[in-house]
Amino acid sequence: MGRLAEVAGDSTTDERSRTFVFQDEGHTLGNILRSIISQYPDVEFCGYTVPHPAESKMHFRIQSKSEKAVDVLRRGLQDLEKVCDHTMETFDSALNEYRKRKESMDTN
């Protein structure tokens, strides 16, 4: 996570509440990550903002009941990776099936 930082001054709050700044990210990552993390039972709040369209960054806030916010973020990113892997596998499988059917129709 080379392009991730915490908002200045946030280090004085409890480790269960953090705002992270993602460089070169926006609504695409923010919305899906918020959707995944918001479903965790331990999460009290999860949201994101893109402060200004001219700046290429996203602020991502997590407040957890017991787990460190950075651990919740890590789990959310891992779960997002699993969702992406599943999506790619499903797409590739459907594409291969389509090609097989098309090939058999073209030979008949």
Contacts in CASP RR format, 6 or more apart in sequence:
PFRMAT RR
TARGET T0000
AUTHOR 0000-0000-0000
METHOD contacts of the structure
MODEL  1
MGRLAEVAGDSTTDERSRTFVFQDEGHTLGNILRSIISQYPDVEFCGYTV
PHPAESKMHFRIQSKSEKAVDVLRRGLQDLEKVCDHTMETFDSALNEYRK
RKESMDTN
3 22 0 8 1.000
3 23 0 8 1.000
3 24 0 8 1.000
3 25 0 8 1.000
4 20 0 8 1.000
4 21 0 8 1.000
4 22 0 8 1.000
4 23 0 8 1.000
5 20 0 8 1.000
5 21 0 8 1.000
5 23 0 8 1.000
6 18 0 8 1.000
6 19 0 8 1.000
6 20 0 8 1.000
6 21 0 8 1.000
7 19 0 8 1.000
7 20 0 8 1.000
7 21 0 8 1.000
7 59 0 8 1.000
10 17 0 8 1.000
10 18 0 8 1.000
10 19 0 8 1.000
15 68 0 8 1.000
15 69 0 8 1.000
15 70 0 8 1.000
16 63 0 8 1.000
16 64 0 8 1.000
16 65 0 8 1.000
16 66 0 8 1.000
16 67 0 8 1.000
16 68 0 8 1.000
16 69 0 8 1.000
17 61 0 8 1.000
17 62 0 8 1.000
17 63 0 8 1.000
17 64 0 8 1.000
17 69 0 8 1.000
18 61 0 8 1.000
18 62 0 8 1.000
18 69 0 8 1.000
18 70 0 8 1.000
18 73 0 8 1.000
19 59 0 8 1.000
19 60 0 8 1.000
19 61 0 8 1.000
20 59 0 8 1.000
20 60 0 8 1.000
20 61 0 8 1.000
20 62 0 8 1.000
20 69 0 8 1.000
20 70 0 8 1.000
20 73 0 8 1.000
21 57 0 8 1.000
21 58 0 8 1.000
21 59 0 8 1.000
21 60 0 8 1.000
22 29 0 8 1.000
22 30 0 8 1.000
22 57 0 8 1.000
22 58 0 8 1.000
22 60 0 8 1.000
23 56 0 8 1.000
23 57 0 8 1.000
24 56 0 8 1.000
24 57 0 8 1.000
25 56 0 8 1.000
25 57 0 8 1.000
25 58 0 8 1.000
26 48 0 8 1.000
26 50 0 8 1.000
26 56 0 8 1.000
26 57 0 8 1.000
26 58 0 8 1.000
27 50 0 8 1.000
27 58 0 8 1.000
29 58 0 8 1.000
30 47 0 8 1.000
30 48 0 8 1.000
30 58 0 8 1.000
30 60 0 8 1.000
31 48 0 8 1.000
32 80 0 8 1.000
32 83 0 8 1.000
33 48 0 8 1.000
33 60 0 8 1.000
33 76 0 8 1.000
33 77 0 8 1.000
33 80 0 8 1.000
34 46 0 8 1.000
34 47 0 8 1.000
34 48 0 8 1.000
34 60 0 8 1.000
36 76 0 8 1.000
36 79 0 8 1.000
36 80 0 8 1.000
36 83 0 8 1.000
37 43 0 8 1.000
37 46 0 8 1.000
37 62 0 8 1.000
37 72 0 8 1.000
37 73 0 8 1.000
37 75 0 8 1.000
37 76 0 8 1.000
38 46 0 8 1.000
38 47 0 8 1.000
40 64 0 8 1.000
40 72 0 8 1.000
40 75 0 8 1.000
40 76 0 8 1.000
42 64 0 8 1.000
42 65 0 8 1.000
42 66 0 8 1.000
42 67 0 8 1.000
42 72 0 8 1.000
43 62 0 8 1.000
43 63 0 8 1.000
43 64 0 8 1.000
43 65 0 8 1.000
43 72 0 8 1.000
44 63 0 8 1.000
44 64 0 8 1.000
44 65 0 8 1.000
45 61 0 8 1.000
45 62 0 8 1.000
45 63 0 8 1.000
46 61 0 8 1.000
46 62 0 8 1.000
46 63 0 8 1.000
47 60 0 8 1.000
47 61 0 8 1.000
47 62 0 8 1.000
48 58 0 8 1.000
48 59 0 8 1.000
48 60 0 8 1.000
48 61 0 8 1.000
49 58 0 8 1.000
49 59 0 8 1.000
50 57 0 8 1.000
50 58 0 8 1.000
50 59 0 8 1.000
51 57 0 8 1.000
51 59 0 8 1.000
60 73 0 8 1.000
62 69 0 8 1.000
62 72 0 8 1.000
62 73 0 8 1.000
63 69 0 8 1.000
64 72 0 8 1.000
END
